[in-house]
Amino acid sequence: MLKVVTGFWLGLGVTWADPYPGQRLFEKTCASCHQESGTGLPGIYPPLVGSEWVLQPKSDALIALVLQGIEGPVRVLGETYQGEMPAHKAVLDDGQVAEILTYIRSSWGNKAGPVSRQEVAHSRQARSRSRPWSQAELHKIFPPTKST
């Protein structure tokens, strides 16, 4: 999923490929809580590095979480976080969500597959709701696998 960007340097047209099109979106949208390093803030914001939410073979729960947000206690890597992550369905389009999730699933040592724009569009259409998810609701719909 390379995005070609055109820019100008000293008046010369220059074209380069952006290897992580979701990185800038992540830094703008997510890093204030999860940090640019993906480590979160201990006891406040959960890490994305090694997170079972990020590394699930299927990205359905992660997509739903980003689109609709999550509130209440959330367990990540054995630690419980209290708080809320806002919904991003109104501020990010399907391609942007896919780029961000692909970036976090393949950064900081995470090794999970990419997320497609079509997967995000399907989730947006199939699971639209007006309030954030709880961990229990997401686990009921998308049971976590034991491999992560």
PAVEXDO-891890 format. One record per residue: residue number from 1; residue in one letter; chain; z, x, y negated of N, C-alpha, C in turn. Coordinates in pm, whole numbers, plus 50000, padded with zeros to 5 digits. Example, Ala and Ser with C-alpha at 12.3 -4.5 7.8 and 13.67 -1.06 7.14 Angstrom:
% residues 2
+-----+-----+-------+-------+-------+-------+-------+-------+-------+-------+-------+-------+
:   n : res : chain :  n_c3 :  n_c1 :  n_c2 : ca_c3 : ca_c1 : ca_c2 :  c_c3 :  c_c1 :  c_c2 :
+-----+-----+-------+-------+-------+-------+-------+-------+-------+-------+-------+-------+
:   1 :   A :     A : 50780 : 51319 : 50569 : 50780 : 51230 : 50450 : 50780 : 51320 : 50330 :
:   2 :   S :     A : 50708 : 51285 : 50225 : 50714 : 51367 : 50106 : 50787 : 51290 : 49997 :
+-----+-----+-------+-------+-------+-------+-------+-------+-------+-------+-------+-------+
//
This chain:
% residues 148
+-----+-----+-------+-------+-------+-------+-------+-------+-------+-------+-------+-------+
:   n : res : chain :  n_c3 :  n_c1 :  n_c2 : ca_c3 : ca_c1 : ca_c2 :  c_c3 :  c_c1 :  c_c2 :
+-----+-----+-------+-------+-------+-------+-------+-------+-------+-------+-------+-------+
:   1 :   M :     A : 50000 : 50084 : 50116 : 50000 : 50000 : 50000 : 50000 : 50089 : 49876 :
:   2 :   L :     A : 49890 : 50160 : 49852 : 49879 : 50246 : 49735 : 49820 : 50166 : 49620 :
:   3 :   K :     A : 49872 : 50188 : 49503 : 49821 : 50122 : 49385 : 49758 : 50229 : 49298 :
:   4 :   V :     A : 49634 : 50210 : 49258 : 49566 : 50308 : 49174 : 49595 : 50274 : 49029 :
:   5 :   V :     A : 49635 : 50375 : 48956 : 49671 : 50360 : 48816 : 49579 : 50447 : 48734 :
:   6 :   T :     A : 49531 : 50396 : 48623 : 49446 : 50476 : 48534 : 49523 : 50506 : 48407 :
:   7 :   G :     A : 49515 : 50630 : 48363 : 49584 : 50670 : 48241 : 49499 : 50769 : 48164 :
:   8 :   F :     A : 49547 : 50811 : 48051 : 49474 : 50907 : 47970 : 49565 : 51024 : 47938 :
:   9 :   W :     A : 49509 : 51144 : 47951 : 49581 : 51267 : 47921 : 49492 : 51349 : 47833 :
:  10 :   L :     A : 49534 : 51375 : 47712 : 49455 : 51450 : 47615 : 49314 : 51392 : 47600 :
:  11 :   G :     A : 49306 : 51260 : 47602 : 49178 : 51195 : 47580 : 49087 : 51192 : 47702 :
:  12 :   L :     A : 49130 : 51249 : 47814 : 49048 : 51248 : 47935 : 49098 : 51138 : 48028 :
:  13 :   G :     A : 49007 : 51064 : 48085 : 49047 : 50961 : 48181 : 49098 : 51026 : 48308 :
:  14 :   V :     A : 49215 : 50986 : 48353 : 49276 : 51040 : 48473 : 49314 : 50923 : 48562 :
:  15 :   T :     A : 49282 : 50934 : 48690 : 49321 : 50831 : 48786 : 49406 : 50895 : 48894 :
:  16 :   W :     A : 49515 : 50831 : 48930 : 49601 : 50883 : 49036 : 49653 : 50766 : 49117 :
:  17 :   A :     A : 49698 : 50796 : 49238 : 49752 : 50692 : 49326 : 49904 : 50696 : 49317 :
:  18 :   D :     A : 49965 : 50581 : 49302 : 50110 : 50569 : 49298 : 50157 : 50546 : 49441 :
:  19 :   P :     A : 50224 : 50645 : 49504 : 50262 : 50630 : 49644 : 50372 : 50525 : 49667 :
:  20 :   Y :     A : 50449 : 50493 : 49567 : 50555 : 50392 : 49579 : 50545 : 50293 : 49464 :
:  21 :   P :     A : 50453 : 50198 : 49473 : 50438 : 50105 : 49361 : 50564 : 50024 : 49335 :
:  22 :   G :     A : 50652 : 50010 : 49433 : 50775 : 49935 : 49413 : 50887 : 50015 : 49350 :
:  23 :   Q :     A : 50872 : 50146 : 49341 : 50981 : 50229 : 49288 : 51014 : 50195 : 49144 :
:  24 :   R :     A : 50913 : 50186 : 49058 : 50940 : 50154 : 48918 : 50999 : 50014 : 48902 :
:  25 :   L :     A : 50949 : 49919 : 48982 : 51007 : 49784 : 48979 : 51152 : 49786 : 49026 :
:  26 :   F :     A : 51180 : 49862 : 49130 : 51317 : 49875 : 49179 : 51406 : 49934 : 49070 :
:  27 :   E :     A : 51361 : 50040 : 49008 : 51442 : 50105 : 48905 : 51469 : 50011 : 48788 :
:  28 :   K :     A : 51372 : 49928 : 48754 : 51386 : 49835 : 48642 : 51472 : 49713 : 48679 :
:  29 :   T :     A : 51459 : 49665 : 48802 : 51519 : 49538 : 48842 : 51648 : 49552 : 48923 :
:  30 :   C :     A : 51657 : 49654 : 49007 : 51763 : 49660 : 49108 : 51861 : 49777 : 49092 :
:  31 :   A :     A : 51816 : 49885 : 49031 : 51895 : 50009 : 49030 : 52023 : 49999 : 48948 :
:  32 :   S :     A : 52030 : 49907 : 48854 : 52153 : 49898 : 48775 : 52273 : 49861 : 48864 :
:  33 :   C :     A : 52249 : 49790 : 48972 : 52355 : 49758 : 49067 : 52352 : 49849 : 49190 :
:  34 :   H :     A : 52236 : 49861 : 49252 : 52225 : 49936 : 49377 : 52205 : 50086 : 49355 :
:  35 :   Q :     A : 52189 : 50128 : 49230 : 52171 : 50268 : 49191 : 52033 : 50320 : 49234 :
:  36 :   E :     A : 51980 : 50416 : 49160 : 51850 : 50474 : 49194 : 51852 : 50539 : 49331 :
:  37 :   S :     A : 51969 : 50584 : 49373 : 51985 : 50649 : 49503 : 51999 : 50549 : 49618 :
:  38 :   G :     A : 52009 : 50419 : 49586 : 52026 : 50316 : 49688 : 52165 : 50311 : 49748 :
:  39 :   T :     A : 52259 : 50386 : 49692 : 52394 : 50393 : 49749 : 52488 : 50285 : 49698 :
:  40 :   G :     A : 52446 : 50205 : 49602 : 52533 : 50101 : 49548 : 52654 : 50161 : 49478 :
:  41 :   L :     A : 52751 : 50077 : 49449 : 52878 : 50122 : 49392 : 52989 : 50077 : 49485 :
:  42 :   P :     A : 53062 : 50171 : 49544 : 53163 : 50137 : 49645 : 53256 : 50025 : 49598 :
:  43 :   G :     A : 53270 : 49925 : 49683 : 53358 : 49813 : 49655 : 53302 : 49710 : 49558 :
:  44 :   I :     A : 53188 : 49740 : 49495 : 53132 : 49648 : 49395 : 52994 : 49599 : 49437 :
:  45 :   Y :     A : 52898 : 49693 : 49452 : 52761 : 49658 : 49489 : 52727 : 49731 : 49619 :
:  46 :   P :     A : 52675 : 49659 : 49718 : 52649 : 49720 : 49849 : 52535 : 49821 : 49846 :
:  47 :   P :     A : 52542 : 49916 : 49939 : 52435 : 50014 : 49951 : 52313 : 49954 : 50019 :
:  48 :   L :     A : 52198 : 50013 : 49990 : 52075 : 49978 : 50060 : 52042 : 50085 : 50164 :
:  49 :   V :     A : 52096 : 50202 : 50145 : 52076 : 50313 : 50238 : 52143 : 50279 : 50371 :
:  50 :   G :     A : 52066 : 50270 : 50477 : 52121 : 50241 : 50609 : 52170 : 50100 : 50629 :
:  51 :   S :     A : 52150 : 50013 : 50531 : 52200 : 49876 : 50538 : 52132 : 49797 : 50650 :
:  52 :   E :     A : 52213 : 49726 : 50726 : 52159 : 49642 : 50831 : 52069 : 49532 : 50776 :
:  53 :   W :     A : 52092 : 49490 : 50652 : 52006 : 49390 : 50588 : 51866 : 49447 : 50565 :
:  54 :   V :     A : 51859 : 49571 : 50525 : 51732 : 49638 : 50493 : 51657 : 49676 : 50620 :
:  55 :   L :     A : 51730 : 49718 : 50723 : 51667 : 49777 : 50842 : 51637 : 49678 : 50954 :
:  56 :   Q :     A : 51662 : 49550 : 50935 : 51625 : 49453 : 51038 : 51475 : 49465 : 51066 :
:  57 :   P :     A : 51434 : 49454 : 51193 : 51291 : 49463 : 51224 : 51208 : 49361 : 51148 :
:  58 :   K :     A : 51259 : 49240 : 51135 : 51190 : 49138 : 51055 : 51258 : 49131 : 50919 :
:  59 :   S :     A : 51178 : 49115 : 50815 : 51231 : 49118 : 50679 : 51261 : 48979 : 50623 :
:  60 :   D :     A : 51259 : 48875 : 50706 : 51275 : 48737 : 50657 : 51404 : 48714 : 50578 :
:  61 :   A :     A : 51516 : 48760 : 50631 : 51644 : 48739 : 50562 : 51648 : 48814 : 50431 :
:  62 :   L :     A : 51595 : 48935 : 50429 : 51593 : 49016 : 50308 : 51506 : 48951 : 50200 :
:  63 :   I :     A : 51391 : 48899 : 50240 : 51303 : 48830 : 50145 : 51375 : 48708 : 50088 :
:  64 :   A :     A : 51435 : 48627 : 50174 : 51506 : 48507 : 50128 : 51619 : 48544 : 50033 :
:  65 :   L :     A : 51691 : 48650 : 50065 : 51802 : 48696 : 49982 : 51754 : 48736 : 49843 :
:  66 :   V :     A : 51643 : 48810 : 49835 : 51591 : 48854 : 49705 : 51537 : 48735 : 49626 :
:  67 :   L :     A : 51466 : 48645 : 49690 : 51410 : 48531 : 49618 : 51517 : 48436 : 49566 :
:  68 :   Q :     A : 51615 : 48403 : 49650 : 51713 : 48301 : 49614 : 51848 : 48356 : 49570 :
:  69 :   G :     A : 51874 : 48483 : 49596 : 52004 : 48541 : 49565 : 52104 : 48514 : 49675 :
:  70 :   I :     A : 52222 : 48571 : 49660 : 52329 : 48552 : 49759 : 52462 : 48553 : 49684 :
:  71 :   E :     A : 52558 : 48476 : 49735 : 52690 : 48472 : 49674 : 52797 : 48466 : 49782 :
:  72 :   G :     A : 52916 : 48501 : 49743 : 53027 : 48499 : 49838 : 53039 : 48632 : 49908 :
:  73 :   P :     A : 53127 : 48637 : 50006 : 53146 : 48764 : 50077 : 53021 : 48802 : 50156 :
:  74 :   V :     A : 52985 : 48929 : 50146 : 52871 : 48984 : 50218 : 52918 : 49113 : 50284 :
:  75 :   R :     A : 52894 : 49124 : 50413 : 52935 : 49243 : 50488 : 52816 : 49337 : 50503 :
:  76 :   V :     A : 52834 : 49461 : 50458 : 52730 : 49563 : 50467 : 52795 : 49691 : 50517 :
:  77 :   L :     A : 52744 : 49744 : 50628 : 52793 : 49869 : 50686 : 52945 : 49868 : 50705 :
:  78 :   G :     A : 52996 : 49754 : 50750 : 53138 : 49744 : 50781 : 53229 : 49718 : 50663 :
:  79 :   E :     A : 53175 : 49707 : 50543 : 53256 : 49680 : 50425 : 53217 : 49544 : 50366 :
:  80 :   T :     A : 53316 : 49469 : 50322 : 53289 : 49337 : 50263 : 53283 : 49349 : 50112 :
:  81 :   Y :     A : 53179 : 49291 : 50055 : 53157 : 49291 : 49910 : 53169 : 49148 : 49862 :
:  82 :   Q :     A : 53242 : 49127 : 49754 : 53254 : 48996 : 49691 : 53167 : 48998 : 49567 :
:  83 :   G :     A : 53092 : 48897 : 49548 : 53010 : 48896 : 49427 : 52887 : 48810 : 49446 :
:  84 :   E :     A : 52792 : 48835 : 49362 : 52671 : 48755 : 49362 : 52552 : 48842 : 49323 :
:  85 :   M :     A : 52443 : 48821 : 49393 : 52316 : 48880 : 49353 : 52229 : 48766 : 49304 :
:  86 :   P :     A : 52175 : 48778 : 49183 : 52097 : 48668 : 49128 : 51963 : 48650 : 49200 :
:  87 :   A :     A : 51911 : 48529 : 49191 : 51778 : 48499 : 49244 : 51673 : 48570 : 49159 :
:  88 :   H :     A : 51568 : 48616 : 49224 : 51458 : 48682 : 49152 : 51327 : 48605 : 49164 :
:  89 :   K :     A : 51333 : 48483 : 49218 : 51210 : 48406 : 49241 : 51137 : 48372 : 49113 :
:  90 :   A :     A : 51209 : 48358 : 49002 : 51144 : 48321 : 48876 : 51095 : 48442 : 48797 :
:  91 :   V :     A : 51139 : 48560 : 48833 : 51104 : 48678 : 48752 : 51012 : 48776 : 48826 :
:  92 :   L :     A : 51001 : 48765 : 48956 : 50915 : 48854 : 49033 : 50813 : 48772 : 49112 :
:  93 :   D :     A : 50687 : 48814 : 49109 : 50587 : 48744 : 49191 : 50590 : 48799 : 49334 :
:  94 :   D :     A : 50512 : 48739 : 49422 : 50515 : 48776 : 49563 : 50482 : 48924 : 49585 :
:  95 :   G :     A : 50382 : 48973 : 49514 : 50344 : 49113 : 49526 : 50454 : 49207 : 49481 :
:  96 :   Q :     A : 50522 : 49174 : 49372 : 50632 : 49258 : 49323 : 50747 : 49262 : 49421 :
:  97 :   V :     A : 50784 : 49147 : 49478 : 50892 : 49143 : 49578 : 50852 : 49228 : 49698 :
:  98 :   A :     A : 50729 : 49214 : 49744 : 50681 : 49292 : 49859 : 50686 : 49441 : 49829 :
:  99 :   E :     A : 50646 : 49481 : 49710 : 50647 : 49623 : 49673 : 50788 : 49678 : 49668 :
: 100 :   I :     A : 50880 : 49604 : 49609 : 51020 : 49650 : 49601 : 51079 : 49662 : 49742 :
: 101 :   L :     A : 51060 : 49560 : 49824 : 51119 : 49562 : 49958 : 51056 : 49670 : 50046 :
: 102 :   T :     A : 50927 : 49691 : 50033 : 50862 : 49800 : 50106 : 50920 : 49933 : 50062 :
: 103 :   Y :     A : 50942 : 49948 : 49933 : 51002 : 50072 : 49880 : 51142 : 50096 : 49938 :
: 104 :   I :     A : 51229 : 49994 : 49933 : 51365 : 50019 : 49981 : 51370 : 50035 : 50133 :
: 105 :   R :     A : 51277 : 49970 : 50206 : 51277 : 49983 : 50352 : 51221 : 50117 : 50399 :
: 106 :   S :     A : 51162 : 50194 : 50305 : 51104 : 50324 : 50343 : 51158 : 50439 : 50259 :
: 107 :   S :     A : 51266 : 50418 : 50186 : 51323 : 50522 : 50100 : 51462 : 50562 : 50146 :
: 108 :   W :     A : 51509 : 50677 : 50098 : 51645 : 50728 : 50123 : 51677 : 50742 : 50273 :
: 109 :   G :     A : 51576 : 50770 : 50352 : 51597 : 50783 : 50496 : 51581 : 50652 : 50573 :
: 110 :   N :     A : 51565 : 50540 : 50503 : 51541 : 50413 : 50572 : 51403 : 50419 : 50637 :
: 111 :   K :     A : 51394 : 50369 : 50757 : 51267 : 50369 : 50830 : 51241 : 50230 : 50886 :
: 112 :   A :     A : 51198 : 50141 : 50800 : 51163 : 50006 : 50842 : 51023 : 49976 : 50790 :
: 113 :   G :     A : 50958 : 49881 : 50851 : 50820 : 49850 : 50818 : 50801 : 49789 : 50680 :
: 114 :   P :     A : 50676 : 49789 : 50635 : 50644 : 49732 : 50504 : 50659 : 49580 : 50503 :
: 115 :   V :     A : 50668 : 49526 : 50384 : 50674 : 49381 : 50363 : 50545 : 49341 : 50292 :
: 116 :   S :     A : 50479 : 49238 : 50341 : 50352 : 49197 : 50281 : 50372 : 49086 : 50178 :
: 117 :   R :     A : 50277 : 49077 : 50090 : 50274 : 48970 : 49990 : 50271 : 48834 : 50061 :
: 118 :   Q :     A : 50200 : 48826 : 50173 : 50188 : 48700 : 50247 : 50323 : 48659 : 50306 :
: 119 :   E :     A : 50402 : 48754 : 50355 : 50536 : 48722 : 50407 : 50624 : 48663 : 50297 :
: 120 :   V :     A : 50616 : 48722 : 50179 : 50696 : 48674 : 50065 : 50650 : 48535 : 50025 :
: 121 :   A :     A : 50518 : 48514 : 50016 : 50464 : 48383 : 49979 : 50507 : 48276 : 50079 :
: 122 :   H :     A : 50503 : 48309 : 50207 : 50546 : 48213 : 50310 : 50693 : 48177 : 50292 :
: 123 :   S :     A : 50777 : 48277 : 50272 : 50921 : 48253 : 50254 : 50946 : 48171 : 50128 :
: 124 :   R :     A : 50877 : 48204 : 50021 : 50895 : 48130 : 49895 : 50862 : 47983 : 49915 :
: 125 :   Q :     A : 50756 : 47955 : 49987 : 50713 : 47817 : 50009 : 50803 : 47745 : 50111 :
: 126 :   A :     A : 50840 : 47813 : 50218 : 50913 : 47750 : 50327 : 51062 : 47730 : 50298 :
: 127 :   R :     A : 51119 : 47816 : 50214 : 51265 : 47814 : 50198 : 51310 : 47805 : 50053 :
: 128 :   S :     A : 51239 : 47732 : 49972 : 51278 : 47719 : 49832 : 51405 : 47634 : 49822 :
: 129 :   R :     A : 51497 : 47678 : 49740 : 51622 : 47605 : 49719 : 51674 : 47635 : 49580 :
: 130 :   S :     A : 51770 : 47557 : 49534 : 51817 : 47572 : 49397 : 51942 : 47658 : 49384 :
: 131 :   R :     A : 52005 : 47694 : 49496 : 52128 : 47773 : 49485 : 52117 : 47898 : 49573 :
: 132 :   P :     A : 52201 : 47996 : 49547 : 52197 : 48119 : 49627 : 52241 : 48092 : 49772 :
: 133 :   W :     A : 52200 : 48181 : 49860 : 52241 : 48176 : 50000 : 52383 : 48230 : 50014 :
: 134 :   S :     A : 52445 : 48200 : 50125 : 52566 : 48270 : 50169 : 52525 : 48356 : 50288 :
: 135 :   Q :     A : 52606 : 48453 : 50322 : 52576 : 48535 : 50439 : 52569 : 48448 : 50564 :
: 136 :   A :     A : 52663 : 48355 : 50578 : 52666 : 48269 : 50696 : 52537 : 48188 : 50709 :
: 137 :   E :     A : 52487 : 48134 : 50598 : 52363 : 48056 : 50602 : 52245 : 48144 : 50646 :
: 138 :   L :     A : 52236 : 48263 : 50589 : 52125 : 48352 : 50625 : 52133 : 48394 : 50771 :
: 139 :   H :     A : 52255 : 48424 : 50820 : 52270 : 48465 : 50960 : 52241 : 48350 : 51056 :
: 140 :   K :     A : 52265 : 48228 : 51013 : 52234 : 48113 : 51099 : 52083 : 48096 : 51115 :
: 141 :   I :     A : 52010 : 48112 : 51005 : 51864 : 48096 : 51008 : 51795 : 48220 : 51067 :
: 142 :   F :     A : 51846 : 48338 : 51030 : 51789 : 48466 : 51071 : 51896 : 48549 : 51140 :
: 143 :   P :     A : 51926 : 48524 : 51265 : 52032 : 48600 : 51332 : 52000 : 48749 : 51331 :
: 144 :   P :     A : 52096 : 48831 : 51290 : 52071 : 48976 : 51289 : 52054 : 49029 : 51432 :
: 145 :   T :     A : 51971 : 49130 : 51444 : 51952 : 49192 : 51576 : 52062 : 49294 : 51598 :
: 146 :   K :     A : 52088 : 49325 : 51722 : 52193 : 49420 : 51757 : 52147 : 49565 : 51742 :
: 147 :   S :     A : 52017 : 49589 : 51726 : 51964 : 49725 : 51723 : 51992 : 49798 : 51593 :
: 148 :   T :     A : 52035 : 49727 : 51488 : 52062 : 49796 : 51361 : 52209 : 49800 : 51333 :
+-----+-----+-------+-------+-------+-------+-------+-------+-------+-------+-------+-------+
//
